[in-house]
Amino acid sequence: MCDQNFNLIINKSLTINWIRDPFDRIITANAHLNNDILLTKDHVILNNYIYAKWD
């Protein structure tokens, strides 16, 4: 669960132009607003979001 305002997440996702998938944008925007680690195998996210991890 996240207490972040959904409008903030959507607005942030609209600024992410390095990934096309809207759901990936929302997930990444949510992580970015909270400075959270995002666990993903997606190479585009791994290469562009500083806190993306996959080990």
PDBQT receptor file of N, H, CA, C and O in Angstrom, charges set to zero:
ATOM      1  N   MET A   1       0.837  -1.177   0.000  1.00  0.00    +0.000 N 
ATOM      2  CA  MET A   1       0.000   0.000   0.000  1.00  0.00    +0.000 C 
ATOM      3  C   MET A   1       0.881   1.240   0.000  1.00  0.00    +0.000 C 
ATOM      4  O   MET A   1       1.942   1.283   0.623  1.00  0.00    +0.000 OA
ATOM      5  N   CYS A   2       0.412   2.224  -0.706  1.00  0.00    +0.000 N 
ATOM      6  H   CYS A   2      -0.450   2.189  -1.212  1.00  0.00    +0.000 HD
ATOM      7  CA  CYS A   2       1.139   3.478  -0.801  1.00  0.00    +0.000 C 
ATOM      8  C   CYS A   2       0.188   4.617  -0.475  1.00  0.00    +0.000 C 
ATOM      9  O   CYS A   2      -0.947   4.659  -0.951  1.00  0.00    +0.000 OA
ATOM     10  N   ASP A   3       0.672   5.537   0.342  1.00  0.00    +0.000 N 
ATOM     11  H   ASP A   3       1.594   5.504   0.728  1.00  0.00    +0.000 HD
ATOM     12  CA  ASP A   3      -0.152   6.678   0.713  1.00  0.00    +0.000 C 
ATOM     13  C   ASP A   3       0.075   7.885  -0.194  1.00  0.00    +0.000 C 
ATOM     14  O   ASP A   3      -0.486   8.954   0.044  1.00  0.00    +0.000 OA
ATOM     15  N   GLN A   4       0.887   7.720  -1.225  1.00  0.00    +0.000 N 
ATOM     16  H   GLN A   4       1.342   6.851  -1.418  1.00  0.00    +0.000 HD
ATOM     17  CA  GLN A   4       1.192   8.812  -2.140  1.00  0.00    +0.000 C 
ATOM     18  C   GLN A   4      -0.065   9.198  -2.924  1.00  0.00    +0.000 C 
ATOM     19  O   GLN A   4      -0.838   8.326  -3.321  1.00  0.00    +0.000 OA
ATOM     20  N   ASN A   5      -0.271  10.484  -3.146  1.00  0.00    +0.000 N 
ATOM     21  H   ASN A   5       0.356  11.193  -2.824  1.00  0.00    +0.000 HD
ATOM     22  CA  ASN A   5      -1.398  10.983  -3.922  1.00  0.00    +0.000 C 
ATOM     23  C   ASN A   5      -1.293  10.458  -5.354  1.00  0.00    +0.000 C 
ATOM     24  O   ASN A   5      -0.268  10.635  -6.013  1.00  0.00    +0.000 OA
ATOM     25  N   PHE A   6      -2.364   9.810  -5.832  1.00  0.00    +0.000 N 
ATOM     26  H   PHE A   6      -3.196   9.666  -5.296  1.00  0.00    +0.000 HD
ATOM     27  CA  PHE A   6      -2.325   9.195  -7.158  1.00  0.00    +0.000 C 
ATOM     28  C   PHE A   6      -2.132  10.228  -8.255  1.00  0.00    +0.000 C 
ATOM     29  O   PHE A   6      -1.491   9.933  -9.263  1.00  0.00    +0.000 OA
ATOM     30  N   ASN A   7      -2.665  11.422  -8.090  1.00  0.00    +0.000 N 
ATOM     31  H   ASN A   7      -3.186  11.662  -7.271  1.00  0.00    +0.000 HD
ATOM     32  CA  ASN A   7      -2.471  12.480  -9.089  1.00  0.00    +0.000 C 
ATOM     33  C   ASN A   7      -0.996  12.850  -9.211  1.00  0.00    +0.000 C 
ATOM     34  O   ASN A   7      -0.517  13.121 -10.312  1.00  0.00    +0.000 OA
ATOM     35  N   LEU A   8      -0.273  12.865  -8.094  1.00  0.00    +0.000 N 
ATOM     36  H   LEU A   8      -0.662  12.645  -7.200  1.00  0.00    +0.000 HD
ATOM     37  CA  LEU A   8       1.169  13.133  -8.140  1.00  0.00    +0.000 C 
ATOM     38  C   LEU A   8       1.903  12.041  -8.912  1.00  0.00    +0.000 C 
ATOM     39  O   LEU A   8       2.814  12.319  -9.692  1.00  0.00    +0.000 OA
ATOM     40  N   ILE A   9       1.498  10.817  -8.686  1.00  0.00    +0.000 N 
ATOM     41  H   ILE A   9       0.758  10.591  -8.053  1.00  0.00    +0.000 HD
ATOM     42  CA  ILE A   9       2.121   9.690  -9.381  1.00  0.00    +0.000 C 
ATOM     43  C   ILE A   9       1.875   9.792 -10.887  1.00  0.00    +0.000 C 
ATOM     44  O   ILE A   9       2.796   9.611 -11.684  1.00  0.00    +0.000 OA
ATOM     45  N   ILE A  10       0.638  10.080 -11.271  1.00  0.00    +0.000 N 
ATOM     46  H   ILE A  10      -0.110  10.227 -10.624  1.00  0.00    +0.000 HD
ATOM     47  CA  ILE A  10       0.316  10.195 -12.697  1.00  0.00    +0.000 C 
ATOM     48  C   ILE A  10       1.063  11.363 -13.325  1.00  0.00    +0.000 C 
ATOM     49  O   ILE A  10       1.609  11.234 -14.420  1.00  0.00    +0.000 OA
ATOM     50  N   ASN A  11       1.090  12.495 -12.645  1.00  0.00    +0.000 N 
ATOM     51  H   ASN A  11       0.647  12.600 -11.755  1.00  0.00    +0.000 HD
ATOM     52  CA  ASN A  11       1.813  13.653 -13.180  1.00  0.00    +0.000 C 
ATOM     53  C   ASN A  11       3.298  13.343 -13.361  1.00  0.00    +0.000 C 
ATOM     54  O   ASN A  11       3.894  13.730 -14.366  1.00  0.00    +0.000 OA
ATOM     55  N   LYS A  12       3.895  12.651 -12.398  1.00  0.00    +0.000 N 
ATOM     56  H   LYS A  12       3.410  12.336 -11.581  1.00  0.00    +0.000 HD
ATOM     57  CA  LYS A  12       5.301  12.268 -12.521  1.00  0.00    +0.000 C 
ATOM     58  C   LYS A  12       5.487  11.285 -13.672  1.00  0.00    +0.000 C 
ATOM     59  O   LYS A  12       6.467  11.374 -14.412  1.00  0.00    +0.000 OA
ATOM     60  N   SER A  13       4.555  10.354 -13.826  1.00  0.00    +0.000 N 
ATOM     61  H   SER A  13       3.759  10.283 -13.225  1.00  0.00    +0.000 HD
ATOM     62  CA  SER A  13       4.677   9.360 -14.892  1.00  0.00    +0.000 C 
ATOM     63  C   SER A  13       4.647  10.012 -16.278  1.00  0.00    +0.000 C 
ATOM     64  O   SER A  13       5.243   9.494 -17.222  1.00  0.00    +0.000 OA
ATOM     65  N   LEU A  14       3.968  11.124 -16.395  1.00  0.00    +0.000 N 
ATOM     66  H   LEU A  14       3.484  11.545 -15.627  1.00  0.00    +0.000 HD
ATOM     67  CA  LEU A  14       3.895  11.822 -17.679  1.00  0.00    +0.000 C 
ATOM     68  C   LEU A  14       5.220  12.478 -18.051  1.00  0.00    +0.000 C 
ATOM     69  O   LEU A  14       5.424  12.843 -19.210  1.00  0.00    +0.000 OA
ATOM     70  N   THR A  15       6.117  12.632 -17.089  1.00  0.00    +0.000 N 
ATOM     71  H   THR A  15       5.951  12.336 -16.148  1.00  0.00    +0.000 HD
ATOM     72  CA  THR A  15       7.425  13.227 -17.368  1.00  0.00    +0.000 C 
ATOM     73  C   THR A  15       8.473  12.172 -17.740  1.00  0.00    +0.000 C 
ATOM     74  O   THR A  15       9.575  12.513 -18.170  1.00  0.00    +0.000 OA
ATOM     75  N   ILE A  16       8.129  10.909 -17.576  1.00  0.00    +0.000 N 
ATOM     76  H   ILE A  16       7.234  10.632 -17.227  1.00  0.00    +0.000 HD
ATOM     77  CA  ILE A  16       9.057   9.822 -17.898  1.00  0.00    +0.000 C 
ATOM     78  C   ILE A  16       8.892   9.496 -19.377  1.00  0.00    +0.000 C 
ATOM     79  O   ILE A  16       7.876   8.938 -19.791  1.00  0.00    +0.000 OA
ATOM     80  N   ASN A  17       9.893   9.848 -20.160  1.00  0.00    +0.000 N 
ATOM     81  H   ASN A  17      10.719  10.301 -19.824  1.00  0.00    +0.000 HD
ATOM     82  CA  ASN A  17       9.775   9.648 -21.605  1.00  0.00    +0.000 C 
ATOM     83  C   ASN A  17      10.696   8.555 -22.141  1.00  0.00    +0.000 C 
ATOM     84  O   ASN A  17      10.758   8.349 -23.353  1.00  0.00    +0.000 OA
ATOM     85  N   TRP A  18      11.396   7.868 -21.285  1.00  0.00    +0.000 N 
ATOM     86  H   TRP A  18      11.345   8.035 -20.300  1.00  0.00    +0.000 HD
ATOM     87  CA  TRP A  18      12.323   6.848 -21.742  1.00  0.00    +0.000 C 
ATOM     88  C   TRP A  18      11.711   5.445 -21.742  1.00  0.00    +0.000 C 
ATOM     89  O   TRP A  18      12.392   4.473 -22.069  1.00  0.00    +0.000 OA
ATOM     90  N   ILE A  19      10.426   5.335 -21.377  1.00  0.00    +0.000 N 
ATOM     91  H   ILE A  19       9.873   6.124 -21.111  1.00  0.00    +0.000 HD
ATOM     92  CA  ILE A  19       9.736   4.044 -21.441  1.00  0.00    +0.000 C 
ATOM     93  C   ILE A  19       8.322   4.274 -21.962  1.00  0.00    +0.000 C 
ATOM     94  O   ILE A  19       7.669   5.250 -21.593  1.00  0.00    +0.000 OA
ATOM     95  N   ARG A  20       7.861   3.388 -22.807  1.00  0.00    +0.000 N 
ATOM     96  H   ARG A  20       8.392   2.595 -23.107  1.00  0.00    +0.000 HD
ATOM     97  CA  ARG A  20       6.572   3.593 -23.461  1.00  0.00    +0.000 C 
ATOM     98  C   ARG A  20       5.399   3.012 -22.688  1.00  0.00    +0.000 C 
ATOM     99  O   ARG A  20       4.305   3.576 -22.714  1.00  0.00    +0.000 OA
ATOM    100  N   ASP A  21       5.605   1.909 -22.010  1.00  0.00    +0.000 N 
ATOM    101  H   ASP A  21       6.494   1.451 -21.989  1.00  0.00    +0.000 HD
ATOM    102  CA  ASP A  21       4.506   1.228 -21.339  1.00  0.00    +0.000 C 
ATOM    103  C   ASP A  21       3.933   2.086 -20.222  1.00  0.00    +0.000 C 
ATOM    104  O   ASP A  21       4.666   2.466 -19.309  1.00  0.00    +0.000 OA
ATOM    105  N   PRO A  22       2.640   2.404 -20.268  1.00  0.00    +0.000 N 
ATOM    106  CA  PRO A  22       2.056   3.288 -19.252  1.00  0.00    +0.000 C 
ATOM    107  C   PRO A  22       2.108   2.711 -17.837  1.00  0.00    +0.000 C 
ATOM    108  O   PRO A  22       2.266   3.459 -16.872  1.00  0.00    +0.000 OA
ATOM    109  N   PHE A  23       1.979   1.407 -17.708  1.00  0.00    +0.000 N 
ATOM    110  H   PHE A  23       1.850   0.800 -18.492  1.00  0.00    +0.000 HD
ATOM    111  CA  PHE A  23       2.020   0.805 -16.376  1.00  0.00    +0.000 C 
ATOM    112  C   PHE A  23       3.439   0.840 -15.800  1.00  0.00    +0.000 C 
ATOM    113  O   PHE A  23       3.620   1.067 -14.604  1.00  0.00    +0.000 OA
ATOM    114  N   ASP A  24       4.430   0.617 -16.644  1.00  0.00    +0.000 N 
ATOM    115  H   ASP A  24       4.282   0.432 -17.616  1.00  0.00    +0.000 HD
ATOM    116  CA  ASP A  24       5.816   0.744 -16.192  1.00  0.00    +0.000 C 
ATOM    117  C   ASP A  24       6.111   2.184 -15.776  1.00  0.00    +0.000 C 
ATOM    118  O   ASP A  24       6.840   2.416 -14.812  1.00  0.00    +0.000 OA
ATOM    119  N   ARG A  25       5.551   3.138 -16.493  1.00  0.00    +0.000 N 
ATOM    120  H   ARG A  25       4.959   2.950 -17.276  1.00  0.00    +0.000 HD
ATOM    121  CA  ARG A  25       5.730   4.550 -16.123  1.00  0.00    +0.000 C 
ATOM    122  C   ARG A  25       5.132   4.837 -14.750  1.00  0.00    +0.000 C 
ATOM    123  O   ARG A  25       5.741   5.535 -13.939  1.00  0.00    +0.000 OA
ATOM    124  N   ILE A  26       3.938   4.301 -14.488  1.00  0.00    +0.000 N 
ATOM    125  H   ILE A  26       3.443   3.734 -15.147  1.00  0.00    +0.000 HD
ATOM    126  CA  ILE A  26       3.273   4.534 -13.201  1.00  0.00    +0.000 C 
ATOM    127  C   ILE A  26       4.058   3.876 -12.065  1.00  0.00    +0.000 C 
ATOM    128  O   ILE A  26       4.265   4.485 -11.016  1.00  0.00    +0.000 OA
ATOM    129  N   ILE A  27       4.488   2.648 -12.275  1.00  0.00    +0.000 N 
ATOM    130  H   ILE A  27       4.320   2.154 -13.127  1.00  0.00    +0.000 HD
ATOM    131  CA  ILE A  27       5.256   1.939 -11.255  1.00  0.00    +0.000 C 
ATOM    132  C   ILE A  27       6.560   2.673 -10.955  1.00  0.00    +0.000 C 
ATOM    133  O   ILE A  27       6.933   2.850  -9.795  1.00  0.00    +0.000 OA
ATOM    134  N   THR A  28       7.243   3.096 -12.007  1.00  0.00    +0.000 N 
ATOM    135  H   THR A  28       6.941   2.953 -12.949  1.00  0.00    +0.000 HD
ATOM    136  CA  THR A  28       8.508   3.804 -11.833  1.00  0.00    +0.000 C 
ATOM    137  C   THR A  28       8.297   5.170 -11.186  1.00  0.00    +0.000 C 
ATOM    138  O   THR A  28       9.074   5.577 -10.323  1.00  0.00    +0.000 OA
ATOM    139  N   ALA A  29       7.250   5.875 -11.602  1.00  0.00    +0.000 N 
ATOM    140  H   ALA A  29       6.619   5.544 -12.303  1.00  0.00    +0.000 HD
ATOM    141  CA  ALA A  29       6.951   7.185 -11.012  1.00  0.00    +0.000 C 
ATOM    142  C   ALA A  29       6.659   7.061  -9.524  1.00  0.00    +0.000 C 
ATOM    143  O   ALA A  29       7.111   7.884  -8.728  1.00  0.00    +0.000 OA
ATOM    144  N   ASN A  30       5.909   6.042  -9.152  1.00  0.00    +0.000 N 
ATOM    145  H   ASN A  30       5.542   5.374  -9.799  1.00  0.00    +0.000 HD
ATOM    146  CA  ASN A  30       5.603   5.831  -7.742  1.00  0.00    +0.000 C 
ATOM    147  C   ASN A  30       6.878   5.576  -6.948  1.00  0.00    +0.000 C 
ATOM    148  O   ASN A  30       7.072   6.147  -5.875  1.00  0.00    +0.000 OA
ATOM    149  N   ALA A  31       7.734   4.726  -7.472  1.00  0.00    +0.000 N 
ATOM    150  H   ALA A  31       7.576   4.262  -8.343  1.00  0.00    +0.000 HD
ATOM    151  CA  ALA A  31       9.003   4.450  -6.799  1.00  0.00    +0.000 C 
ATOM    152  C   ALA A  31       9.855   5.715  -6.721  1.00  0.00    +0.000 C 
ATOM    153  O   ALA A  31      10.477   5.983  -5.693  1.00  0.00    +0.000 OA
ATOM    154  N   HIS A  32       9.884   6.480  -7.787  1.00  0.00    +0.000 N 
ATOM    155  H   HIS A  32       9.379   6.263  -8.622  1.00  0.00    +0.000 HD
ATOM    156  CA  HIS A  32      10.703   7.690  -7.838  1.00  0.00    +0.000 C 
ATOM    157  C   HIS A  32      10.240   8.720  -6.815  1.00  0.00    +0.000 C 
ATOM    158  O   HIS A  32      11.069   9.326  -6.136  1.00  0.00    +0.000 OA
ATOM    159  N   LEU A  33       8.950   8.925  -6.694  1.00  0.00    +0.000 N 
ATOM    160  H   LEU A  33       8.276   8.432  -7.245  1.00  0.00    +0.000 HD
ATOM    161  CA  LEU A  33       8.432   9.921  -5.746  1.00  0.00    +0.000 C 
ATOM    162  C   LEU A  33       8.781   9.567  -4.307  1.00  0.00    +0.000 C 
ATOM    163  O   LEU A  33       8.915  10.448  -3.458  1.00  0.00    +0.000 OA
ATOM    164  N   ASN A  34       8.927   8.279  -4.040  1.00  0.00    +0.000 N 
ATOM    165  H   ASN A  34       8.819   7.564  -4.730  1.00  0.00    +0.000 HD
ATOM    166  CA  ASN A  34       9.254   7.829  -2.689  1.00  0.00    +0.000 C 
ATOM    167  C   ASN A  34      10.732   7.499  -2.530  1.00  0.00    +0.000 C 
ATOM    168  O   ASN A  34      11.165   7.101  -1.449  1.00  0.00    +0.000 OA
ATOM    169  N   ASN A  35      11.517   7.663  -3.608  1.00  0.00    +0.000 N 
ATOM    170  H   ASN A  35      11.166   7.987  -4.486  1.00  0.00    +0.000 HD
ATOM    171  CA  ASN A  35      12.929   7.258  -3.610  1.00  0.00    +0.000 C 
ATOM    172  C   ASN A  35      13.084   5.806  -3.171  1.00  0.00    +0.000 C 
ATOM    173  O   ASN A  35      13.988   5.461  -2.410  1.00  0.00    +0.000 OA
ATOM    174  N   ASP A  36      12.186   4.971  -3.668  1.00  0.00    +0.000 N 
ATOM    175  H   ASP A  36      11.452   5.251  -4.286  1.00  0.00    +0.000 HD
ATOM    176  CA  ASP A  36      12.189   3.553  -3.317  1.00  0.00    +0.000 C 
ATOM    177  C   ASP A  36      13.004   2.744  -4.303  1.00  0.00    +0.000 C 
ATOM    178  O   ASP A  36      13.188   3.137  -5.455  1.00  0.00    +0.000 OA
ATOM    179  N   ILE A  37      13.488   1.612  -3.835  1.00  0.00    +0.000 N 
ATOM    180  H   ILE A  37      13.338   1.292  -2.899  1.00  0.00    +0.000 HD
ATOM    181  CA  ILE A  37      14.115   0.635  -4.712  1.00  0.00    +0.000 C 
ATOM    182  C   ILE A  37      13.007  -0.052  -5.499  1.00  0.00    +0.000 C 
ATOM    183  O   ILE A  37      11.969  -0.418  -4.947  1.00  0.00    +0.000 OA
ATOM    184  N   LEU A  38      13.243  -0.220  -6.790  1.00  0.00    +0.000 N 
ATOM    185  H   LEU A  38      14.086   0.077  -7.238  1.00  0.00    +0.000 HD
ATOM    186  CA  LEU A  38      12.281  -0.889  -7.661  1.00  0.00    +0.000 C 
ATOM    187  C   LEU A  38      12.923  -2.163  -8.184  1.00  0.00    +0.000 C 
ATOM    188  O   LEU A  38      13.908  -2.111  -8.921  1.00  0.00    +0.000 OA
ATOM    189  N   LEU A  39      12.368  -3.300  -7.805  1.00  0.00    +0.000 N 
ATOM    190  H   LEU A  39      11.568  -3.341  -7.206  1.00  0.00    +0.000 HD
ATOM    191  CA  LEU A  39      12.881  -4.588  -8.264  1.00  0.00    +0.000 C 
ATOM    192  C   LEU A  39      12.264  -4.915  -9.610  1.00  0.00    +0.000 C 
ATOM    193  O   LEU A  39      11.045  -5.037  -9.734  1.00  0.00    +0.000 OA
ATOM    194  N   THR A  40      13.114  -5.057 -10.618  1.00  0.00    +0.000 N 
ATOM    195  H   THR A  40      14.104  -4.959 -10.518  1.00  0.00    +0.000 HD
ATOM    196  CA  THR A  40      12.627  -5.309 -11.966  1.00  0.00    +0.000 C 
ATOM    197  C   THR A  40      13.690  -6.004 -12.799  1.00  0.00    +0.000 C 
ATOM    198  O   THR A  40      14.887  -5.842 -12.562  1.00  0.00    +0.000 OA
ATOM    199  N   LYS A  41      13.237  -6.784 -13.781  1.00  0.00    +0.000 N 
ATOM    200  H   LYS A  41      12.265  -6.916 -13.973  1.00  0.00    +0.000 HD
ATOM    201  CA  LYS A  41      14.141  -7.381 -14.753  1.00  0.00    +0.000 C 
ATOM    202  C   LYS A  41      14.194  -6.544 -16.018  1.00  0.00    +0.000 C 
ATOM    203  O   LYS A  41      14.999  -6.820 -16.907  1.00  0.00    +0.000 OA
ATOM    204  N   ASP A  42      13.351  -5.527 -16.114  1.00  0.00    +0.000 N 
ATOM    205  H   ASP A  42      12.697  -5.303 -15.392  1.00  0.00    +0.000 HD
ATOM    206  CA  ASP A  42      13.252  -4.689 -17.310  1.00  0.00    +0.000 C 
ATOM    207  C   ASP A  42      14.538  -3.886 -17.490  1.00  0.00    +0.000 C 
ATOM    208  O   ASP A  42      14.891  -3.065 -16.643  1.00  0.00    +0.000 OA
ATOM    209  N   HIS A  43      15.232  -4.129 -18.598  1.00  0.00    +0.000 N 
ATOM    210  H   HIS A  43      14.945  -4.796 -19.286  1.00  0.00    +0.000 HD
ATOM    211  CA  HIS A  43      16.529  -3.489 -18.827  1.00  0.00    +0.000 C 
ATOM    212  C   HIS A  43      16.412  -1.987 -19.051  1.00  0.00    +0.000 C 
ATOM    213  O   HIS A  43      17.330  -1.242 -18.710  1.00  0.00    +0.000 OA
ATOM    214  N   VAL A  44      15.306  -1.533 -19.615  1.00  0.00    +0.000 N 
ATOM    215  H   VAL A  44      14.560  -2.139 -19.892  1.00  0.00    +0.000 HD
ATOM    216  CA  VAL A  44      15.126  -0.093 -19.824  1.00  0.00    +0.000 C 
ATOM    217  C   VAL A  44      15.023   0.617 -18.477  1.00  0.00    +0.000 C 
ATOM    218  O   VAL A  44      15.647   1.657 -18.267  1.00  0.00    +0.000 OA
ATOM    219  N   ILE A  45      14.242   0.057 -17.577  1.00  0.00    +0.000 N 
ATOM    220  H   ILE A  45      13.735  -0.788 -17.747  1.00  0.00    +0.000 HD
ATOM    221  CA  ILE A  45      14.112   0.648 -16.240  1.00  0.00    +0.000 C 
ATOM    222  C   ILE A  45      15.440   0.547 -15.497  1.00  0.00    +0.000 C 
ATOM    223  O   ILE A  45      15.868   1.510 -14.862  1.00  0.00    +0.000 OA
ATOM    224  N   LEU A  46      16.093  -0.609 -15.572  1.00  0.00    +0.000 N 
ATOM    225  H   LEU A  46      15.745  -1.392 -16.088  1.00  0.00    +0.000 HD
ATOM    226  CA  LEU A  46      17.373  -0.787 -14.898  1.00  0.00    +0.000 C 
ATOM    227  C   LEU A  46      18.410   0.227 -15.366  1.00  0.00    +0.000 C 
ATOM    228  O   LEU A  46      19.238   0.682 -14.576  1.00  0.00    +0.000 OA
ATOM    229  N   ASN A  47      18.367   0.579 -16.634  1.00  0.00    +0.000 N 
ATOM    230  H   ASN A  47      17.695   0.210 -17.276  1.00  0.00    +0.000 HD
ATOM    231  CA  ASN A  47      19.341   1.519 -17.191  1.00  0.00    +0.000 C 
ATOM    232  C   ASN A  47      18.992   2.978 -16.951  1.00  0.00    +0.000 C 
ATOM    233  O   ASN A  47      19.844   3.848 -17.132  1.00  0.00    +0.000 OA
ATOM    234  N   ASN A  48      17.750   3.270 -16.543  1.00  0.00    +0.000 N 
ATOM    235  H   ASN A  48      17.058   2.563 -16.395  1.00  0.00    +0.000 HD
ATOM    236  CA  ASN A  48      17.331   4.654 -16.435  1.00  0.00    +0.000 C 
ATOM    237  C   ASN A  48      16.881   5.105 -15.047  1.00  0.00    +0.000 C 
ATOM    238  O   ASN A  48      16.913   6.299 -14.748  1.00  0.00    +0.000 OA
ATOM    239  N   TYR A  49      16.470   4.182 -14.207  1.00  0.00    +0.000 N 
ATOM    240  H   TYR A  49      16.445   3.212 -14.450  1.00  0.00    +0.000 HD
ATOM    241  CA  TYR A  49      16.039   4.553 -12.860  1.00  0.00    +0.000 C 
ATOM    242  C   TYR A  49      17.126   4.135 -11.877  1.00  0.00    +0.000 C 
ATOM    243  O   TYR A  49      17.431   2.950 -11.741  1.00  0.00    +0.000 OA
ATOM    244  N   ILE A  50      17.695   5.097 -11.209  1.00  0.00    +0.000 N 
ATOM    245  H   ILE A  50      17.448   6.060 -11.320  1.00  0.00    +0.000 HD
ATOM    246  CA  ILE A  50      18.884   4.884 -10.383  1.00  0.00    +0.000 C 
ATOM    247  C   ILE A  50      18.680   3.846  -9.284  1.00  0.00    +0.000 C 
ATOM    248  O   ILE A  50      19.625   3.151  -8.911  1.00  0.00    +0.000 OA
ATOM    249  N   TYR A  51      17.465   3.733  -8.762  1.00  0.00    +0.000 N 
ATOM    250  H   TYR A  51      16.697   4.298  -9.065  1.00  0.00    +0.000 HD
ATOM    251  CA  TYR A  51      17.209   2.793  -7.667  1.00  0.00    +0.000 C 
ATOM    252  C   TYR A  51      16.608   1.468  -8.147  1.00  0.00    +0.000 C 
ATOM    253  O   TYR A  51      16.098   0.694  -7.336  1.00  0.00    +0.000 OA
ATOM    254  N   ALA A  52      16.662   1.205  -9.440  1.00  0.00    +0.000 N 
ATOM    255  H   ALA A  52      17.076   1.834 -10.098  1.00  0.00    +0.000 HD
ATOM    256  CA  ALA A  52      16.187  -0.079  -9.956  1.00  0.00    +0.000 C 
ATOM    257  C   ALA A  52      17.258  -1.128  -9.704  1.00  0.00    +0.000 C 
ATOM    258  O   ALA A  52      18.445  -0.879  -9.919  1.00  0.00    +0.000 OA
ATOM    259  N   LYS A  53      16.843  -2.283  -9.257  1.00  0.00    +0.000 N 
ATOM    260  H   LYS A  53      15.879  -2.486  -9.083  1.00  0.00    +0.000 HD
ATOM    261  CA  LYS A  53      17.765  -3.377  -8.923  1.00  0.00    +0.000 C 
ATOM    262  C   LYS A  53      17.228  -4.705  -9.438  1.00  0.00    +0.000 C 
ATOM    263  O   LYS A  53      16.020  -4.937  -9.497  1.00  0.00    +0.000 OA
ATOM    264  N   TRP A  54      18.167  -5.564  -9.807  1.00  0.00    +0.000 N 
ATOM    265  H   TRP A  54      19.148  -5.375  -9.759  1.00  0.00    +0.000 HD
ATOM    266  CA  TRP A  54      17.850  -6.971 -10.091  1.00  0.00    +0.000 C 
ATOM    267  C   TRP A  54      19.134  -7.760  -9.909  1.00  0.00    +0.000 C 
ATOM    268  O   TRP A  54      20.077  -7.618 -10.688  1.00  0.00    +0.000 OA
ATOM    269  N   ASP A  55      19.165  -8.577  -8.897  1.00  0.00    +0.000 N 
ATOM    270  H   ASP A  55      18.399  -8.693  -8.265  1.00  0.00    +0.000 HD
ATOM    271  CA  ASP A  55      20.356  -9.387  -8.619  1.00  0.00    +0.000 C 
ATOM    272  C   ASP A  55      20.005 -10.841  -8.562  1.00  0.00    +0.000 C 
ATOM    273  O   ASP A  55      20.879 -11.679  -8.338  1.00  0.00    +0.000 OA
TER     274      ASP A  55
